[in-house]
């Protein structure tokens, strides 16, 4: 079903005022106006996003008590074990808190469960093992645990002090830990509920630093640590695709600067392997597509501890070895991913009745459990439906699944309607993980589709409208004007890079593809004497479709500066397109984006 293009309505007087008061380009002024900013003062405040605007850490529910307990454990000489997760959010949260405690001389270690053998979050066997090794230790979870009722009860029965810090969706019942730290705890009024696991860990580390200072401020040494730690928090925030607004936007904005100024040896080596020049500032896109996949690859293939070691070692030679190994793991992950994606796509095409479902559930004993989420994301791109991919284990009779949403579909709330078919599940609106008995997969597929159909309405699409900030000509896209758009960044979920449309452009040459498996589109478009390169990631199939169009096109795109070997050029990232004569029937106007 074609996506609607929704154009923002602009008040020309507001745009002119912003140009005059901010001395900015009309391109930036139109974007600001489309996002509800109507004066230069409001625009400057939005662009500033100061570190001082972060909410004090003791206001985060549970953080003050958790910090008190951790500091008491440190002063008593007890072992502090950070229990992390195997994705980028969990790895950076673990590393961030480890650096904090190591810096003050605490007896600290970490435990990362194996994705392939133990699965996500706390598990009973790990609790028993950690207790047997040292019953006096304190365990602090990061990015997991808020739904681990049975595991928390076991820790309590063993007398093991357990602090849970998490950000995932809450169940109706909370675990009986010593203290829970979570931005959305019932009865709390924390002003920003959308922190990721690393963001929560950063707030906890900040609270610890305050207590090790004068009680209200960290010492100069720990303030320097916090300036470095915000870089790790930014990586987790970007990789976990939480809304990039409020505190998250501040963390990422200053964290990206920190990664340039206070880079850890492991991150320096990752930058080098990813092809990013040493003194070049990193963007959110660099983290999302260059750094994060290499860290994630370790967890996906069962070796997440190596990723934590990379981010905690001060040995440059070891960091170089680890970065190189993670890069190889990422290449292996890409090979496995391509094979799984082909298999999943063939399964969907062989089951035409699934086409009527508003959701997709695919399962196979040939699927690798480490790359289910990324394959689910690719299937969402291809079929534009919320998708769950399940790796079946014939020996245990269980399947481990990972799901990704499409548009505004709330994956977690819809799964809550299907609990009778699942062994366990957790996650949030956009992504979930689950465990299911293999003999219930077919029932679950039908039930999940039925729940989605009932709540969406028969035949209703979950495809989001494309919100367009302004209609422009290619002549408006000068290098200075496009570079100025970067002041709106960093960009991410719910704070996207500006989207524009342009009408009546021509193909400057036949469209082609690039990347492994011809996955991506690459082409050049012309309007008058202006010619721009245009790419569309994950849309290689558009090349053949575009080649059949005989006439001008209308494009929906974002613009950015592509820097390569000292040269800078404006490049367009294509989101959608139409033959120019069909655009009118697929557009609507809105007063705000």
matplotlib code that plots the C-alpha trace (Angstrom):
import matplotlib.pyplot as plt

x = [0.0, 1.5, 2.6, 1.0, 3.2, 2.2, 3.5, 3.9, 2.1, 4.5, 3.6, 5.7, 6.0, 7.4, 9.9, 11.0, 11.3, 13.5, 15.8, 16.1, 16.5, 18.7, 20.6, 20.0, 19.2, 15.5, 16.0, 16.8, 14.1, 11.4, 12.4, 12.3, 8.9, 7.6, 8.6, 6.7, 9.5, 8.2, 10.9, 14.7, 14.8, 13.0, 15.2, 18.4, 17.2, 16.4, 19.8, 21.7, 20.6, 23.0, 24.4, 23.0, 19.6, 20.0, 17.8, 19.7, 20.4, 18.8, 15.4, 15.7, 13.4, 15.6, 18.9, 19.6, 19.1, 21.0, 24.0, 24.0, 24.1, 26.8, 29.0, 28.5, 29.5, 32.6, 33.6, 33.1, 35.4, 32.6, 32.8, 30.4, 29.3, 27.7, 25.3, 24.9, 23.4, 24.9, 23.7, 25.4, 23.2, 24.0, 27.7, 28.2, 26.2, 28.4, 31.6, 30.4, 29.6, 32.8, 35.0, 33.3, 33.9, 37.3, 38.4, 37.7, 39.4, 36.3, 36.5, 34.4, 33.8, 31.1, 29.0, 27.5, 25.1, 25.7, 23.0, 23.2, 23.3, 21.5, 19.4, 18.5, 18.6, 19.0, 18.8, 18.6, 21.7, 23.8, 22.4, 23.3, 26.8, 27.5, 26.2, 28.3, 31.5, 30.9, 27.7, 28.8, 28.9, 26.4, 24.9, 23.9, 22.1, 22.2, 19.7, 17.9, 16.1, 12.9, 10.7, 12.9, 10.5, 11.7, 15.4, 15.0, 13.1, 15.9, 18.5, 16.5, 16.1, 19.9, 20.6, 22.2, 21.9, 20.5, 20.0, 18.1, 18.6, 16.6, 14.5, 12.3, 8.6, 7.3, 5.1, 2.2, 4.4, 7.9, 10.8, 11.6, 15.2, 16.9, 16.1, 14.8, 16.1, 13.8, 12.6, 9.0, 8.5, 4.9, 4.2, 7.2, 7.1, 10.5, 10.3, 11.9, 10.8, 12.7, 16.3, 18.0, 19.9, 23.2, 21.4, 20.1, 23.6, 25.1, 22.6, 23.5, 27.2, 26.6, 24.8, 27.7, 30.2, 28.3, 28.4, 32.1, 32.6, 31.1, 27.6, 26.2, 29.1, 31.6, 35.3, 37.3, 38.6, 35.2, 33.8, 36.4, 35.2, 31.6, 32.6, 34.1, 31.3, 28.7, 30.3, 29.5, 26.0, 25.6, 26.6, 24.0, 21.3, 21.9, 22.1, 19.0, 16.9, 15.2, 13.6, 16.3, 14.7, 15.0, 17.7, 18.7, 19.4, 21.6, 23.5, 24.1, 25.0, 27.7, 28.6, 29.6, 32.0, 33.3, 34.1, 36.3, 38.0, 38.2, 38.2, 39.1, 41.8, 39.1, 37.0, 40.1, 40.8, 37.1, 37.1, 40.2, 38.8, 35.5, 37.4, 36.7, 39.6, 41.1, 40.3, 36.9, 33.9, 31.4, 27.8, 24.9, 24.8, 28.5, 27.7, 24.5, 26.0, 29.8, 30.6, 27.5, 27.3, 30.8, 30.1, 26.7, 28.4, 30.2, 26.9, 25.1, 27.7, 28.0, 31.1, 29.8, 32.4, 35.0, 33.1, 33.1, 36.8, 37.4, 35.7, 37.4, 41.0, 43.8, 46.2, 46.3, 47.8, 45.0, 42.4, 43.7, 43.5, 39.9, 38.8, 40.1, 38.4, 35.1, 35.4, 35.8, 32.8, 30.8, 31.7, 30.7, 27.5, 26.8, 27.2, 24.9, 22.4, 22.3, 21.6, 18.9, 17.2, 17.1, 15.6, 13.0, 12.0, 11.5, 9.4, 7.1, 6.8, 6.0, 3.1, 0.8, -1.8, 0.5, 0.1, -3.3, -1.9, -0.9, 2.0, 4.7, 6.0, 8.7, 10.5, 13.2, 15.6, 18.2, 18.0, 20.9, 19.5, 22.2, 21.0, 17.2, 16.7, 18.6, 16.9, 13.5, 14.4, 15.2, 12.0, 10.1, 11.9, 10.9, 7.3, 6.4, 4.8, 5.7, 7.8, 9.0, 11.8, 12.1, 15.2, 13.9, 15.8, 14.6, 16.5, 14.9, 11.6, 11.8, 12.1, 13.9, 12.4, 13.1, 10.7, 10.8, 7.9, 6.7, 5.3, 3.3, 2.5, 3.1, 4.8, 4.9, 1.3, 0.1, 2.2, 0.5, -2.7, -0.9, 0.8, -1.0, 1.1, 4.5, 6.9, 8.1, 8.7, 9.9, 10.9, 9.2, 7.1, 9.6, 11.4, 10.8, 12.4, 10.4, 10.6, 8.0, 7.3, 7.7, 4.3, 2.6, 4.3, 1.5, -1.2, 0.8, 1.1, -2.6, -3.4, -0.9, -2.3, -5.9, -5.0, -3.3, -6.2, -8.8, -6.9, -5.9, -9.2, -9.6, -7.4, -6.0, -2.3, 0.3, 2.5, 3.4, 2.8, 6.0, 6.2, 7.8, 9.3, 9.4, 9.1, 12.3, 14.1, 17.5, 19.0, 18.1, 20.5, 23.7, 26.5, 26.4, 22.6, 22.7, 25.6, 23.6, 20.9, 23.4, 23.0, 19.6, 21.3, 22.0, 19.2, 17.5, 14.2, 11.4, 13.9, 14.6, 16.9, 14.8, 12.8, 12.1, 10.3, 11.2, 9.0, 9.9, 13.4, 14.9, 17.1, 20.6, 21.7, 20.1, 19.6, 21.8, 22.5, 25.3, 26.2, 26.2, 23.3, 22.5, 20.7, 20.9, 19.8, 22.3, 21.4, 21.8, 19.0, 18.9, 16.9, 18.1, 21.9, 21.8, 22.8, 22.9, 23.8, 20.9, 21.0, 18.3, 19.5, 17.7, 15.8, 17.8, 14.5, 13.6, 16.3, 14.2, 11.0, 12.6, 14.1, 10.6, 9.4, 9.1, 9.0, 9.8, 9.8, 8.9, 11.2, 11.0, 14.5, 16.9, 20.1, 23.5, 27.2, 29.2, 32.9, 35.4, 39.2, 38.9, 36.0, 32.5, 29.3, 25.6, 24.0, 20.4, 19.0, 15.8, 12.8, 10.1, 9.4, 6.5, 6.1, 5.5, 2.0, 0.8, 2.0, -1.2, -3.3, -0.9, -0.4, -2.0, -1.2, -0.7, -0.2, 2.8, 5.2]
y = [0.0, 3.4, 5.6, 9.0, 12.0, 14.4, 18.0, 20.5, 23.8, 26.8, 30.2, 32.4, 35.1, 32.6, 31.3, 34.9, 35.7, 32.7, 33.5, 37.1, 36.4, 33.3, 34.4, 31.0, 29.6, 29.3, 25.6, 25.3, 27.9, 25.8, 22.7, 24.5, 26.0, 22.6, 21.3, 24.0, 26.5, 30.0, 32.4, 32.8, 32.5, 29.2, 28.0, 28.9, 27.1, 24.0, 23.9, 24.5, 21.4, 21.9, 19.3, 21.3, 20.4, 16.8, 15.8, 15.3, 11.6, 11.2, 12.0, 8.8, 6.3, 4.0, 5.6, 7.3, 4.1, 2.0, 4.4, 4.3, 0.5, 0.3, 2.9, 1.0, -2.2, -0.6, 0.8, -2.6, -4.2, -6.4, -7.7, -5.8, -7.8, -6.0, -8.3, -7.1, -7.9, -8.9, -6.1, -2.7, -1.1, -3.8, -3.9, -0.1, 0.0, -2.7, -1.0, 2.4, 1.3, -0.9, 2.1, 4.1, 1.5, 0.5, 4.1, 4.4, 1.1, -1.1, -4.9, -5.1, -7.7, -8.4, -11.3, -11.3, -14.2, -16.1, -15.2, -18.7, -20.8, -18.7, -16.2, -12.7, -11.4, -12.9, -16.7, -19.0, -21.0, -17.8, -16.6, -19.9, -19.9, -16.3, -17.0, -20.1, -18.2, -15.4, -15.2, -11.8, -10.1, -7.5, -7.9, -4.9, -5.6, -3.2, -3.2, -6.3, -7.8, -5.8, -8.8, -11.4, -12.3, -15.9, -15.0, -12.1, -14.3, -16.9, -14.2, -13.0, -16.6, -17.0, -13.7, -12.3, -8.5, -7.7, -4.3, -4.2, -1.3, -1.5, 0.4, -2.3, -2.5, -3.3, -6.2, -5.9, -7.2, -6.0, -8.2, -8.4, -7.1, -4.9, -2.0, -1.4, 1.4, 2.3, 5.6, 4.4, 2.8, 2.9, 6.0, 7.9, 11.1, 11.1, 13.7, 11.7, 8.0, 7.0, 6.4, 3.3, 0.8, 2.7, 6.0, 4.5, 3.2, 6.7, 8.3, 5.6, 6.2, 10.0, 9.4, 7.2, 9.9, 12.5, 10.3, 9.8, 13.6, 16.0, 14.5, 16.9, 17.2, 14.8, 15.3, 16.8, 13.3, 11.8, 14.7, 13.9, 10.3, 11.3, 13.4, 10.3, 8.0, 10.0, 8.8, 5.2, 6.2, 7.8, 4.6, 2.6, 5.3, 5.3, 1.5, 0.8, 3.2, 4.9, 8.3, 10.9, 13.7, 15.2, 13.7, 11.2, 14.0, 15.7, 12.5, 11.7, 15.3, 15.6, 11.9, 12.1, 15.0, 12.9, 10.0, 12.3, 14.0, 11.1, 8.0, 4.6, 2.4, -0.1, 2.6, 4.1, 0.7, 0.2, 3.7, 2.7, -0.6, 1.0, 3.5, 6.6, 9.1, 9.6, 13.3, 13.3, 13.7, 10.8, 11.1, 9.1, 7.3, 6.4, 4.7, 3.0, 1.6, 1.4, 0.9, -0.7, -3.7, -4.7, -4.6, -6.4, -9.1, -10.4, -10.9, -12.3, -15.0, -15.7, -13.8, -10.6, -10.6, -9.8, -6.6, -5.5, -6.3, -4.2, -1.2, -1.7, -2.6, 0.0, -2.3, -0.9, -4.1, -6.2, -3.6, -3.8, -7.6, -7.5, -4.9, -7.0, -10.1, -8.3, -7.0, -10.6, -11.7, -9.0, -10.3, -13.8, -12.3, -10.7, -14.1, -15.8, -13.0, -13.0, -16.8, -16.5, -13.6, -15.6, -18.6, -16.5, -14.7, -18.0, -19.4, -16.3, -16.6, -20.3, -19.5, -17.1, -17.3, -15.3, -12.4, -11.7, -11.4, -7.9, -9.6, -12.2, -15.1, -17.3, -20.2, -22.7, -25.0, -23.7, -20.1, -18.8, -17.4, -14.7, -12.8, -13.1, -9.5, -8.1, -10.5, -9.5, -5.9, -6.7, -8.6, -5.6, -3.4, -5.8, -6.7, -3.7, -5.7, -6.3, -9.5, -12.2, -14.6, -17.8, -20.1, -23.6, -25.9, -29.5, -31.0, -28.8, -28.4, -24.7, -21.7, -18.5, -15.5, -11.8, -9.3, -5.9, -3.5, -1.5, 2.0, 2.7, -0.9, -1.6, -5.0, -5.5, -4.6, -6.9, -9.8, -9.3, -10.5, -13.8, -14.8, -18.2, -19.3, -18.1, -19.5, -16.0, -12.6, -9.1, -5.9, -2.7, -1.1, -1.5, -4.7, -7.9, -11.2, -14.4, -18.1, -20.5, -24.2, -25.4, -27.1, -23.8, -21.7, -22.2, -21.4, -18.3, -17.1, -17.2, -15.7, -12.9, -12.0, -12.1, -9.8, -7.4, -7.5, -6.9, -3.9, -2.3, -2.9, -5.2, -4.1, -1.1, -0.4, 0.1, 2.0, 5.4, 8.5, 10.2, 13.5, 16.0, 19.2, 21.2, 21.0, 22.2, 22.3, 20.7, 24.2, 24.9, 22.0, 24.0, 22.5, 25.3, 24.9, 21.1, 21.4, 23.8, 21.2, 19.1, 21.7, 20.1, 16.8, 14.3, 12.5, 9.3, 7.8, 10.5, 13.2, 12.3, 13.9, 16.5, 15.0, 17.0, 16.4, 17.6, 17.4, 16.9, 15.5, 13.2, 10.2, 11.4, 7.8, 4.3, 3.3, 0.6, -1.3, -1.6, -3.7, -7.4, -9.1, -5.9, -4.8, -1.0, 1.4, 3.9, 6.4, 10.0, 12.5, 15.9, 19.1, 21.6, 21.7, 20.3, 16.6, 14.7, 11.1, 9.4, 6.2, 4.1, 1.5, -1.8, -0.9, -2.5, -3.7, -0.1, 0.0, -2.2, -0.3, 3.1, 2.0, 1.4, 4.9, 7.0, 10.6, 12.9, 11.7, 13.1, 12.2, 12.1, 12.2, 13.4, 15.3, 15.0, 15.8, 12.9, 13.4, 11.2, 11.8, 15.4, 16.1, 17.0, 16.6, 16.7, 13.3, 12.4, 9.4, 8.3, 7.4, 7.1, 8.1, 8.4, 9.1, 12.9, 12.7, 10.4, 12.5, 14.5, 11.5, 10.4, 13.6, 15.4, 18.6, 19.0, 22.0, 20.4, 17.5]
z = [0.0, -1.0, 2.0, 2.4, 2.0, 4.7, 4.1, 6.9, 6.4, 6.8, 8.1, 5.8, 8.4, 10.9, 8.4, 7.6, 11.3, 12.0, 9.0, 10.3, 14.1, 13.8, 10.6, 9.2, 5.8, 4.6, 4.5, 8.3, 9.1, 7.3, 9.2, 12.6, 11.7, 10.7, 14.1, 16.1, 16.6, 16.0, 17.2, 17.2, 21.0, 20.9, 18.1, 19.9, 23.0, 21.1, 19.3, 22.6, 24.5, 27.5, 29.8, 32.7, 31.5, 32.5, 35.4, 38.7, 39.2, 42.6, 40.9, 38.9, 40.8, 43.0, 42.0, 45.3, 47.4, 44.8, 44.9, 48.7, 48.8, 46.2, 48.0, 51.3, 49.6, 48.2, 51.6, 53.2, 50.6, 49.2, 45.6, 43.2, 40.2, 37.3, 35.5, 32.0, 28.7, 25.4, 23.1, 22.7, 25.3, 27.9, 26.9, 27.2, 30.4, 31.9, 30.8, 32.0, 35.5, 35.6, 34.8, 37.6, 40.3, 39.1, 39.2, 42.9, 43.7, 44.2, 43.9, 40.7, 38.1, 35.5, 34.2, 30.7, 29.9, 26.7, 24.1, 22.7, 25.9, 28.5, 26.7, 27.8, 31.3, 34.7, 34.9, 37.9, 37.2, 37.0, 40.3, 42.0, 40.5, 41.6, 45.1, 45.4, 44.3, 46.8, 48.9, 50.2, 46.8, 45.6, 42.1, 40.1, 36.8, 33.9, 31.0, 32.4, 35.3, 35.7, 34.7, 36.5, 39.3, 39.9, 39.7, 42.2, 44.5, 44.4, 45.1, 48.1, 49.5, 49.2, 51.0, 47.9, 47.6, 44.2, 42.6, 39.4, 36.9, 33.7, 31.2, 29.6, 29.8, 33.3, 34.1, 36.5, 39.3, 40.2, 41.3, 45.0, 44.7, 47.3, 45.1, 41.5, 39.4, 36.5, 35.0, 34.9, 38.3, 39.5, 41.7, 40.4, 38.5, 36.7, 34.0, 31.2, 31.0, 27.8, 29.0, 27.7, 29.9, 29.5, 30.2, 33.5, 34.3, 33.6, 36.0, 38.7, 38.1, 38.5, 41.8, 43.0, 42.0, 44.0, 47.1, 46.7, 46.4, 48.8, 48.7, 46.1, 43.5, 42.2, 42.7, 39.8, 39.0, 38.9, 36.9, 34.2, 34.3, 33.8, 30.8, 29.3, 30.5, 28.6, 25.4, 26.3, 27.3, 23.9, 22.1, 24.1, 23.5, 19.7, 19.4, 21.4, 19.2, 22.1, 21.3, 20.6, 22.5, 26.0, 28.1, 25.4, 22.9, 25.4, 26.2, 22.6, 21.6, 24.3, 24.2, 20.5, 21.4, 24.3, 22.0, 20.0, 23.0, 25.6, 23.5, 25.1, 23.4, 22.3, 20.7, 18.9, 17.4, 16.4, 14.7, 12.8, 11.6, 10.7, 8.5, 10.5, 10.6, 14.1, 14.4, 12.6, 14.8, 14.9, 14.0, 15.4, 12.0, 12.4, 15.7, 14.4, 11.2, 11.8, 15.5, 17.0, 14.6, 15.4, 19.2, 18.6, 16.6, 19.7, 21.5, 18.5, 18.2, 21.9, 22.9, 24.4, 27.2, 24.5, 23.7, 27.3, 27.5, 24.4, 26.1, 29.5, 28.6, 28.8, 26.8, 23.3, 21.8, 23.3, 22.2, 18.6, 18.7, 20.1, 17.6, 14.7, 16.1, 16.5, 12.9, 11.7, 13.8, 12.2, 8.7, 9.8, 11.2, 7.8, 6.0, 8.4, 8.2, 4.3, 4.3, 7.0, 5.2, 2.0, 3.8, 5.6, 2.5, 0.6, 3.5, 3.3, -0.5, -0.2, 2.2, 0.3, 3.0, 5.3, 2.9, 4.4, 7.9, 9.3, 11.0, 10.1, 12.2, 10.6, 12.3, 11.3, 13.0, 10.5, 11.9, 14.0, 17.3, 17.3, 14.3, 14.6, 15.4, 12.5, 10.1, 11.5, 10.8, 7.2, 6.8, 8.2, 5.5, 2.8, 3.7, 5.8, 8.6, 12.3, 12.2, 14.6, 13.7, 15.7, 15.9, 16.7, 18.9, 18.1, 21.0, 23.7, 21.9, 22.4, 20.1, 20.8, 19.0, 18.3, 16.9, 15.3, 14.7, 11.8, 11.9, 15.1, 15.9, 19.6, 19.5, 23.3, 24.0, 21.2, 22.6, 26.0, 24.3, 23.3, 26.6, 26.6, 23.7, 25.0, 27.7, 28.4, 26.6, 27.2, 25.5, 24.5, 21.8, 19.0, 19.8, 21.8, 22.6, 23.4, 24.1, 22.8, 22.6, 19.1, 19.0, 19.6, 16.9, 14.3, 16.9, 18.0, 14.4, 13.9, 17.3, 16.9, 13.4, 14.8, 17.7, 15.3, 12.9, 15.6, 17.0, 13.8, 11.9, 9.0, 6.1, 7.9, 7.3, 10.0, 7.6, 9.0, 6.9, 5.7, 7.5, 5.1, 6.5, 3.3, -0.5, -2.1, -5.4, -5.9, -6.2, -2.5, -1.4, -1.3, 0.8, 3.4, 3.8, 4.1, 6.6, 8.7, 9.1, 11.1, 14.0, 14.5, 15.4, 16.6, 14.8, 15.7, 16.8, 17.1, 16.1, 12.5, 10.0, 8.1, 5.2, 2.0, -1.3, -4.7, -7.9, -11.5, -11.4, -14.1, -13.9, -14.9, -15.6, -15.3, -11.6, -10.2, -7.0, -4.5, -1.4, -0.8, -2.6, -4.5, -1.3, -1.8, -4.6, -6.1, -8.8, -9.9, -10.4, -12.3, -12.1, -14.5, -14.3, -10.7, -10.4, -7.1, -6.2, -4.4, -2.4, -0.7, 1.8, 1.7, -1.4, -4.2, -5.8, -6.6, -9.3, -11.7, -10.9, -11.5, -14.7, -16.1, -15.4, -18.5, -17.3, -14.4, -10.7, -7.4, -4.6, -0.8, 0.8, 3.4, 2.5, 4.1, 3.4, 2.1, 2.9, 1.1, 0.7, 1.5, -0.8, 0.3, -1.7, -0.9, -1.1, -1.0, 1.0, -0.7, 1.5, -1.2, -4.8, -7.3, -11.0, -10.9, -12.3, -9.5, -6.5, -5.9, -5.0, -2.2, -0.3, 2.6, 4.4, 8.2, 10.5, 12.2, 11.6]

ax = plt.figure().add_subplot(projection="3d")
ax.plot(x, y, z, "-o")
ax.set_aspect("equal")
plt.show()
